[in-house]
C-alpha cells in the first residue's frame, strides 16, 4: 500500500479477545511496545457473546428454578413469568460494566489500540485500513465463531448461541442440536425458563469430553428435569415455516419445535486474514503451534481458540500471558493443558481438571478411583443438590484427575486444580482441614476416603 503510514512495535496482536488482550496487557506491563488490533469490540466472544452473557442467563435460570422450588425451603413464592426484555437488560448491564472496565485497563496501559479489520501482509506486518503496522513479533488471536452443519442455514427459527442470546420471548419447544458444553448449558437455560427441551447428540453420551461417570449423572439429572435426551442420534436436516421448524434424524424420526438451537461447536476465525500467504501453517482453519505457542513462521505466535485444544477463555488468558513473557525473554513454564480447569454451567454444574479415568488408564495402566456422593455433604443437602466428586489417581501415586457434578461445583475446581497441578497424593490432601459445612468439604472427604480413612462416607 504505497503512501501508507508505517509504525514499528515490539509486538502486534491480531484480535482483542481473551487471549489477545491478556497478551497486550502483560506485554505492556513488561515494557514492550504493543499494538492491539480488533475489528469489533474489545473483549471478543467471551465478553460479548459467550462466557459472560450466557452465565448471566444461567443465573437468571437459577433464580427462576429457586422461585419455583421455594416452597420446599419454607418460602411461599410464585413464578409469574420470565421477562426476556428484563433478562436482557440485566445481562447487558453486566457485560457493559465489564466492557467499560476492560476499556479502562487497555487505555491506562501503553497500548496502541487499533480498531479495524487486520490481516497479515508478510509475517511481520499487519495491515489495518491504510495503516501498515510492523513488529518484531506478531501474535495471532482471532478467536472463533459459532459453527453450523453443511446445508443447515442459520436463519429464522434456526439459531446459534449468538442469536439465542437476544431472543425476545421464551419459546414453548426447543430442540438443541449438540450435547457438548454450549448445548447442555442452553438446554438448561431454556428448561428453567419454561420451555420443553430436547437435546440431540450424535455421540453415545452428553458432554463426551468429560469422564463417562459425569455424562451418566448429567443424563440422569436431565431426565429428572424432564429434558429429553437423544444420544447416538444423527441429524439429517431441518425445514421451517413461519410457525415451526421440523427436524429430521437419520433414523427417520422427526421433531417439531419453535426454535432449533445449533450448538455443534465453534470454528476458528482464520480465513481471509493472510495467514497462509505469510507462510503460517493452517490445518482445517486452526493454527498448530509447538508447546511454546510458536507457529511455523519465526516470530509469529498463536493463542486462544485458533490453537487446537480446549476453546476456553481462561486458556486464552494463560496463553496470552505466556506469549508476552516469552517475547520478553522471561522463558515462562510451558502451560499444562490437562491441568486447565473445565466448567460446564448447566444444572447440575460440571467441573473437572486433569485426566478422566479412561485417559488415566491409557497413560498409567493401573489406576484407583473413588466417588464421594454429595448425599454425605451437609451443604449440598441444604442446597438440595445431587452429584458426586470423583477422584482418579495413578496406582499408589498422585491424583491425576478430579471430576465433579452438582450445584456450584465450578467454585470447587480451584483447589482441584492445585491438587492435580502439584501432583498431590490423597494422603497429602487428607491432612488439610476443610471448613464445615461447605461443599468444599466434599473434596476433602473424597481424599480422606481414597487415603483409606473415610469420615462421612463408606470405605
Backbone torsions as a table, in degrees:
resi	resn	phi	psi	omega
1	UNK	NA	97.1	-176.5
2	UNK	-67.8	142.7	177.2
3	UNK	81.3	0.6	-178.6
4	UNK	-82.2	156.0	178.7
5	UNK	-74.3	146.4	178.5
6	UNK	-118.6	137.8	178.1
7	UNK	-128.4	147.2	-179.3
8	UNK	-121.3	132.1	-178.0
9	UNK	-134.9	164.4	169.6
10	UNK	-72.7	-36.6	-178.1
11	UNK	-149.1	136.3	171.1
12	UNK	-113.1	132.3	180.0
13	UNK	-114.9	122.8	-176.9
14	UNK	-98.6	96.4	-178.6
15	UNK	122.6	126.0	-175.9
16	UNK	-108.0	30.4	174.5
17	UNK	-83.2	-159.6	-173.9
18	UNK	-54.3	-52.2	-178.9
19	UNK	-68.1	-40.8	-176.9
20	UNK	-67.6	-48.8	-176.4
21	UNK	-73.5	-29.4	175.5
22	UNK	-63.9	-41.4	177.8
23	UNK	-63.5	-43.7	-178.7
24	UNK	-62.9	-46.7	-178.5
25	UNK	-64.1	-42.9	-179.2
26	UNK	-69.6	-41.5	-179.9
27	UNK	-62.9	-43.0	178.0
28	UNK	-63.0	-39.1	178.6
29	UNK	-64.6	-24.1	178.4
30	UNK	-90.7	5.0	176.3
31	UNK	87.3	9.7	178.0
32	UNK	-82.4	149.7	173.8
33	UNK	-83.4	129.5	-167.0
34	UNK	-131.0	136.0	167.2
35	UNK	-117.4	129.8	179.1
36	UNK	-116.6	118.9	-175.1
37	UNK	-107.5	126.1	179.8
38	UNK	-140.4	130.5	-176.5
39	UNK	-85.5	-22.2	-177.2
40	UNK	-120.2	-113.6	-178.4
41	UNK	-110.2	136.8	174.3
42	UNK	-54.6	133.2	-176.9
43	UNK	109.7	-23.7	172.4
44	UNK	63.0	-157.7	-175.6
45	UNK	-57.8	-46.1	-174.5
46	UNK	-54.9	-49.3	-175.7
47	UNK	-75.0	-36.3	-169.3
48	UNK	-105.0	-30.2	-179.8
49	UNK	-130.7	4.4	-172.9
50	UNK	-129.0	-111.5	-171.5
51	UNK	-45.9	-56.0	-169.7
52	UNK	-71.7	-53.5	-179.5
53	UNK	-64.7	-36.5	-180.0
54	UNK	-67.5	-39.3	-179.7
55	UNK	-71.9	-29.1	172.9
56	UNK	-63.4	-43.0	177.9
57	UNK	-66.5	-36.4	177.2
58	UNK	-65.4	-33.6	176.2
59	UNK	-68.3	-41.0	174.3
60	UNK	-57.6	-42.0	178.6
61	UNK	-61.1	-39.8	178.5
62	UNK	-63.9	-40.9	178.3
63	UNK	-63.9	-40.9	179.3
64	UNK	-62.3	-44.8	179.3
65	UNK	-65.3	-40.4	179.5
66	UNK	-62.8	-35.9	178.3
67	UNK	-66.9	-45.1	178.5
68	UNK	-59.4	-39.3	-172.5
69	UNK	-95.5	9.1	-170.8
70	UNK	-60.9	-31.3	-176.2
71	UNK	-60.4	-33.2	-178.6
72	UNK	-68.8	-15.7	176.8
73	UNK	-102.9	7.2	177.7
74	UNK	86.0	15.4	179.4
75	UNK	-113.5	126.8	178.6
76	UNK	-90.3	114.9	179.8
77	UNK	-148.9	154.4	179.6
78	UNK	-129.2	132.9	176.1
79	UNK	-87.8	110.3	-178.5
80	UNK	-79.6	-45.0	-179.2
81	UNK	-172.2	167.8	169.2
82	UNK	-106.1	112.7	-176.9
83	UNK	-87.8	101.4	-173.6
84	UNK	-64.4	-33.0	178.0
85	UNK	-63.1	-41.5	178.6
86	UNK	-70.3	-37.0	175.7
87	UNK	-57.9	-45.0	-178.9
88	UNK	-67.3	-35.7	177.8
89	UNK	-63.1	-44.3	177.7
90	UNK	-62.3	-51.4	-179.3
91	UNK	-58.7	-49.0	-177.4
92	UNK	-67.4	-29.9	176.4
93	UNK	-66.2	-41.4	176.8
94	UNK	-61.1	-48.0	-179.5
95	UNK	-60.6	-44.6	-176.7
96	UNK	-61.9	-41.1	-180.0
97	UNK	-65.5	-42.3	178.9
98	UNK	-68.1	-38.8	179.2
99	UNK	-62.1	-44.9	179.1
100	UNK	-62.0	-41.3	178.6
101	UNK	-64.2	-40.9	179.2
102	UNK	-66.6	-41.6	176.5
103	UNK	-58.8	-40.1	178.7
104	UNK	-63.7	-39.7	178.6
105	UNK	-62.6	-46.0	-178.3
106	UNK	-68.3	-38.5	179.2
107	UNK	-65.4	-38.0	-178.8
108	UNK	-72.4	-26.5	178.6
109	UNK	-80.4	163.0	177.9
110	UNK	-86.1	76.9	-177.0
111	UNK	-129.2	130.9	173.3
112	UNK	-86.0	102.2	-178.0
113	UNK	-88.6	117.2	-174.1
114	UNK	-112.2	116.9	179.3
115	UNK	-90.4	133.0	178.9
116	UNK	141.0	170.6	178.6
117	UNK	-80.7	122.2	179.5
118	UNK	-107.8	149.3	177.5
119	UNK	-145.1	149.8	176.3
120	UNK	-70.6	138.8	172.5
121	UNK	-132.2	84.0	-165.9
122	UNK	85.0	167.6	-169.4
123	UNK	-83.5	-6.0	179.3
124	UNK	-123.3	12.6	-178.3
125	UNK	-130.0	134.6	173.9
126	UNK	-118.6	129.5	179.4
127	UNK	-102.6	126.5	176.6
128	UNK	-129.9	104.7	-176.0
129	UNK	60.3	-121.9	-179.4
130	UNK	-98.1	12.8	178.4
131	UNK	-103.5	139.4	173.3
132	UNK	-114.9	115.7	-178.4
133	UNK	-103.7	125.0	-179.5
134	UNK	-113.0	144.9	-179.4
135	UNK	-154.6	157.0	174.7
136	UNK	-69.6	-27.1	-178.2
137	UNK	-138.0	141.6	177.0
138	UNK	-124.7	135.5	178.1
139	UNK	-115.6	121.7	178.8
140	UNK	-90.7	120.1	-175.4
141	UNK	-144.5	50.1	-169.9
142	UNK	-88.7	1.9	167.1
143	UNK	72.6	-152.8	-172.7
144	UNK	-142.5	170.9	177.5
145	UNK	-139.2	158.4	-179.1
146	UNK	-60.9	137.5	-178.4
147	UNK	-97.6	149.0	169.3
148	UNK	-119.7	-169.1	177.7
149	UNK	-112.8	153.7	179.6
150	UNK	-54.6	129.4	178.0
151	UNK	82.4	-1.9	179.8
152	UNK	-104.7	103.1	-176.7
153	UNK	-84.5	128.5	178.6
154	UNK	-83.6	102.6	-178.1
155	UNK	-163.6	152.8	176.0
156	UNK	60.8	-120.2	-178.0
157	UNK	-84.6	1.3	175.9
158	UNK	-104.7	115.6	-170.9
159	UNK	-130.7	159.1	164.3
160	UNK	-102.6	-176.7	178.6
161	UNK	-60.0	-30.5	-179.8
162	UNK	-58.2	-50.7	-177.8
163	UNK	-73.3	-33.4	-177.6
164	UNK	-64.4	-22.9	179.7
165	UNK	-73.6	-7.4	-176.1
166	UNK	-125.1	10.7	-178.2
167	UNK	-61.6	145.9	-172.9
168	UNK	-97.9	-3.2	175.0
169	UNK	-152.8	159.4	-179.8
170	UNK	-82.0	121.1	178.3
171	UNK	-70.9	152.4	179.2
172	UNK	-75.0	-39.7	-176.6
173	UNK	-130.1	128.7	179.8
174	UNK	-127.3	132.0	168.8
175	UNK	-109.2	126.8	179.0
176	UNK	-104.8	118.9	179.7
177	UNK	-93.9	101.6	-178.2
178	UNK	122.8	123.4	-177.6
179	UNK	-109.1	29.1	173.8
180	UNK	-86.1	-160.6	-174.9
181	UNK	-57.7	-52.8	-176.8
182	UNK	-62.9	-43.1	-177.6
183	UNK	-62.0	-47.5	-176.5
184	UNK	-73.2	-29.1	175.9
185	UNK	-65.6	-47.0	-179.8
186	UNK	-70.5	-33.4	175.1
187	UNK	-60.0	-41.6	179.3
188	UNK	-64.6	-44.0	178.9
189	UNK	-60.6	-51.7	-174.7
190	UNK	-64.7	-36.6	176.9
191	UNK	-64.5	-44.1	178.8
192	UNK	-64.3	-30.6	178.6
193	UNK	-77.0	-10.9	175.1
194	UNK	113.4	5.0	-179.4
195	UNK	-84.8	155.0	166.3
196	UNK	-83.1	127.0	-170.9
197	UNK	-124.5	136.3	172.8
198	UNK	-126.4	130.8	177.1
199	UNK	-106.0	129.0	177.5
200	UNK	-111.4	123.4	-179.0
201	UNK	-133.2	127.0	-178.2
202	UNK	-71.6	-29.9	-179.6
203	UNK	-76.4	166.1	-175.6
204	UNK	-67.6	-15.3	-177.4
205	UNK	-150.0	158.9	174.2
206	UNK	-68.3	162.8	179.9
207	UNK	32.5	61.6	-171.7
208	UNK	-65.2	-16.2	178.1
209	UNK	-79.4	-9.2	179.9
210	UNK	-93.1	169.6	175.7
211	UNK	-57.5	143.7	-175.4
212	UNK	-59.2	-35.2	179.3
213	UNK	-63.1	-34.8	177.4
214	UNK	-65.0	-45.1	179.6
215	UNK	-58.3	-44.6	-178.8
216	UNK	-63.6	-42.1	179.8
217	UNK	-65.9	-40.0	178.9
218	UNK	-64.0	-42.5	179.8
219	UNK	-63.5	-39.5	176.3
220	UNK	-63.1	-43.8	-179.6
221	UNK	-63.9	-41.0	178.3
222	UNK	-64.5	-38.8	177.5
223	UNK	-62.5	-41.1	177.4
224	UNK	-61.7	-33.9	178.9
225	UNK	-82.2	0.4	-178.4
226	UNK	64.3	35.2	167.8
227	UNK	-93.2	119.1	-179.7
228	UNK	-74.8	136.9	-179.0
229	UNK	-126.3	124.6	175.8
230	UNK	-119.1	99.9	177.3
231	UNK	-95.4	160.3	-175.9
232	UNK	63.4	24.3	-177.4
233	UNK	-110.8	119.6	-176.4
234	UNK	-98.5	132.6	179.9
235	UNK	-72.7	136.0	179.3
236	UNK	-111.0	-34.3	-179.1
237	UNK	172.1	172.3	179.2
238	UNK	-148.9	141.3	173.8
239	UNK	-129.6	154.5	-179.9
240	UNK	-140.3	149.9	171.0
241	UNK	-114.1	-169.0	179.6
242	UNK	-65.1	-30.6	-171.3
243	UNK	-106.8	-19.4	-171.3
244	UNK	-152.0	151.9	171.8
245	UNK	-115.8	133.1	-178.5
246	UNK	-109.2	123.0	-176.3
247	UNK	-107.0	131.7	179.4
248	UNK	-111.1	137.4	175.7
249	UNK	-106.1	158.6	-179.6
250	UNK	-63.2	-22.1	178.2
251	UNK	-71.5	-11.9	-176.2
252	UNK	100.2	-12.2	178.9
253	UNK	-70.7	145.4	174.8
254	UNK	-124.6	150.0	177.2
255	UNK	-131.9	146.4	175.4
256	UNK	-112.8	142.7	-178.8
257	UNK	-150.2	164.5	173.7
258	UNK	-86.3	-21.5	-178.7
259	UNK	-148.7	132.5	171.1
260	UNK	-108.4	114.4	177.8
261	UNK	-95.5	117.7	179.8
262	UNK	-90.5	111.0	-176.8
263	UNK	-129.8	62.9	-174.3
264	UNK	-105.5	21.8	176.3
265	UNK	109.4	-173.9	-176.8
266	UNK	-130.3	137.2	177.9
267	UNK	-93.8	143.9	175.4
268	UNK	-65.4	141.4	180.0
269	UNK	-97.1	85.4	-176.3
270	UNK	-129.4	-9.9	-174.8
271	UNK	-74.6	145.1	176.2
272	UNK	73.5	16.5	-176.8
273	UNK	-112.1	10.6	174.7
274	UNK	78.5	11.5	-176.7
275	UNK	-61.9	-55.1	-175.6
276	UNK	-66.6	-37.1	178.9
277	UNK	-63.1	-27.5	178.5
278	UNK	-84.9	-0.7	178.0
279	UNK	96.8	1.4	-179.7
280	UNK	-76.1	127.5	177.7
281	UNK	-68.5	128.7	177.5
282	UNK	-125.5	128.0	-177.2
283	UNK	-121.7	107.5	-177.7
284	UNK	53.5	36.0	178.4
285	UNK	93.4	-22.5	179.2
286	UNK	-84.2	157.1	178.6
287	UNK	-111.4	101.6	179.3
288	UNK	-66.2	144.5	177.0
289	UNK	-134.5	168.4	169.5
290	UNK	-85.9	-174.2	-175.0
291	UNK	-71.8	-8.1	174.9
292	UNK	-103.6	17.6	173.6
293	UNK	63.3	25.8	174.6
294	UNK	-87.2	135.5	175.2
295	UNK	-82.6	-170.1	-179.8
296	UNK	-73.3	-8.3	-178.7
297	UNK	-111.4	130.0	-179.2
298	UNK	-59.4	131.9	178.8
299	UNK	84.7	0.2	178.4
300	UNK	-115.9	123.7	-179.4
301	UNK	-114.1	163.7	174.9
302	UNK	-137.0	143.4	179.5
303	UNK	-140.6	159.7	171.5
304	UNK	83.7	-150.8	-170.4
305	UNK	-65.8	-18.5	179.8
306	UNK	-79.6	-13.2	178.0
307	UNK	-89.3	126.4	-178.6
308	UNK	-51.4	136.7	-178.7
309	UNK	134.2	-162.0	-178.8
310	UNK	-61.3	131.3	176.4
311	UNK	-97.2	82.5	-176.2
312	UNK	-129.1	140.3	-179.1
313	UNK	-60.7	-41.0	-176.9
314	UNK	-71.8	-25.0	170.1
315	UNK	-65.7	-41.6	177.1
316	UNK	-61.8	-44.2	176.6
317	UNK	-54.9	-50.9	-176.3
318	UNK	-62.2	-41.8	-179.7
319	UNK	-68.2	-39.3	178.0
320	UNK	-61.9	-44.6	177.5
321	UNK	-63.0	-43.3	179.7
322	UNK	-57.4	-48.3	-176.6
323	UNK	-65.2	-40.8	177.4
324	UNK	-58.3	-44.2	-179.7
325	UNK	-70.6	-33.3	176.8
326	UNK	-64.5	-45.6	179.4
327	UNK	-63.5	-35.8	-179.2
328	UNK	-77.4	-3.5	176.5
329	UNK	84.6	19.1	-178.4
330	UNK	-84.5	-8.3	179.7
331	UNK	49.8	59.1	-178.3
332	UNK	-65.8	158.0	177.6
333	UNK	-67.7	141.2	179.8
334	UNK	-61.5	140.1	179.4
335	UNK	-71.1	131.0	177.5
336	UNK	-86.7	103.0	-174.9
337	UNK	-59.7	-47.4	178.4
338	UNK	-63.0	-20.8	179.9
339	UNK	-82.4	0.7	177.4
340	UNK	-79.5	123.4	-179.3
341	UNK	-69.2	149.9	-178.2
342	UNK	-128.6	131.4	178.8
343	UNK	-132.1	133.8	173.1
344	UNK	-115.9	121.4	-166.4
345	UNK	-94.5	32.6	173.6
346	UNK	-77.9	-179.1	174.4
347	UNK	-115.7	111.5	5.9
348	UNK	-78.2	155.9	-177.2
349	UNK	-79.2	146.9	179.5
350	UNK	-118.3	135.4	175.2
351	UNK	-141.7	137.8	-179.0
352	UNK	-153.1	158.7	175.2
353	UNK	-154.1	144.5	179.0
354	UNK	86.2	-157.3	-174.2
355	UNK	-89.2	143.5	170.5
356	UNK	-80.5	176.8	-174.1
357	UNK	-61.1	-43.4	-178.8
358	UNK	-64.2	-43.5	178.8
359	UNK	-64.1	-39.9	-179.7
360	UNK	-65.6	-40.3	178.3
361	UNK	-64.1	-38.6	179.1
362	UNK	-64.9	-37.8	-177.0
363	UNK	-83.3	-41.7	-171.0
364	UNK	-108.5	-9.7	-176.8
365	UNK	81.3	-90.1	-177.8
366	UNK	-93.0	130.5	179.8
367	UNK	-133.1	165.2	172.8
368	UNK	-121.8	143.5	177.7
369	UNK	-131.9	157.4	174.1
370	UNK	-149.8	136.9	175.4
371	UNK	-114.2	119.3	175.2
372	UNK	-98.6	115.8	-177.4
373	UNK	-76.3	134.8	-179.4
374	UNK	-67.4	-7.3	174.2
375	UNK	-61.3	-22.7	178.3
376	UNK	-93.4	2.6	-177.6
377	UNK	-102.8	119.7	-174.5
378	UNK	-57.6	-46.3	-176.6
379	UNK	-67.2	-35.1	177.5
380	UNK	-65.4	-36.8	176.1
381	UNK	-66.7	-38.9	176.7
382	UNK	-60.9	-42.1	-179.5
383	UNK	-75.9	-18.0	-179.2
384	UNK	77.0	32.6	-179.2
385	UNK	-108.3	156.6	176.4
386	UNK	-122.4	156.7	179.3
387	UNK	152.2	-158.1	-177.9
388	UNK	-162.5	166.1	168.8
389	UNK	-114.2	122.7	179.5
390	UNK	-110.8	128.4	176.3
391	UNK	-107.4	141.9	174.7
392	UNK	-125.4	123.2	178.0
393	UNK	-127.6	149.8	168.6
394	UNK	-66.0	142.5	-176.9
395	UNK	-50.4	119.9	-179.5
396	UNK	60.2	18.0	-176.4
397	UNK	-122.7	-158.1	-176.6
398	UNK	-75.5	164.8	172.2
399	UNK	-75.8	123.8	-176.2
400	UNK	-111.0	-4.6	178.2
401	UNK	-158.7	138.9	174.5
402	UNK	-128.9	128.0	-175.0
403	UNK	-133.0	123.9	-171.4
404	UNK	-132.7	143.8	175.0
405	UNK	-143.0	134.8	-177.1
406	UNK	148.5	168.0	179.9
407	UNK	-55.9	134.7	171.9
408	UNK	64.5	20.4	-179.1
409	UNK	-66.6	-23.8	176.9
410	UNK	-59.5	-28.5	-179.4
411	UNK	-75.5	-10.9	-179.5
412	UNK	-97.3	-7.3	-170.3
413	UNK	-74.0	-16.4	178.0
414	UNK	-62.9	-48.8	177.5
415	UNK	-65.3	-38.6	178.5
416	UNK	-59.2	-39.8	178.6
417	UNK	-63.3	-40.7	178.6
418	UNK	-64.9	-40.3	-179.9
419	UNK	-59.9	-49.7	-178.8
420	UNK	-70.8	-42.2	-176.1
421	UNK	-66.0	-29.4	-178.4
422	UNK	-102.5	16.6	175.4
423	UNK	52.1	41.8	-178.6
424	UNK	-72.3	143.7	171.8
425	UNK	-89.3	156.6	178.1
426	UNK	-54.4	-36.8	-179.9
427	UNK	-64.1	-32.0	177.8
428	UNK	-65.4	-47.1	-176.8
429	UNK	-71.8	-34.1	-179.3
430	UNK	-59.1	-24.2	-179.7
431	UNK	-78.5	-11.9	178.6
432	UNK	-85.9	142.2	-179.6
433	UNK	-94.0	123.3	179.8
434	UNK	-102.2	134.7	-174.6
435	UNK	-61.7	144.3	-179.8
436	UNK	-120.3	137.7	-5.0
437	UNK	-95.2	118.9	176.0
438	UNK	-134.6	158.5	172.5
439	UNK	-69.0	-25.3	178.2
440	UNK	-57.9	-27.5	176.1
441	UNK	-57.3	-30.0	-177.7
442	UNK	-58.8	-38.0	176.3
443	UNK	-64.0	-45.9	179.3
444	UNK	-61.9	-44.2	-179.7
445	UNK	-62.7	-40.3	179.1
446	UNK	-61.8	-41.4	179.8
447	UNK	-72.1	-36.1	173.7
448	UNK	-57.6	-46.7	-178.4
449	UNK	-64.9	-42.9	-179.1
450	UNK	-69.9	-23.3	176.2
451	UNK	-82.5	-1.5	175.7
452	UNK	92.0	12.7	178.7
453	UNK	-137.7	67.1	-176.8
454	UNK	-65.8	149.0	174.5
455	UNK	-109.2	-83.2	179.8
456	UNK	-90.6	50.3	-177.9
457	UNK	-158.9	157.0	174.5
458	UNK	-82.6	145.8	179.8
459	UNK	-67.3	NA	NA
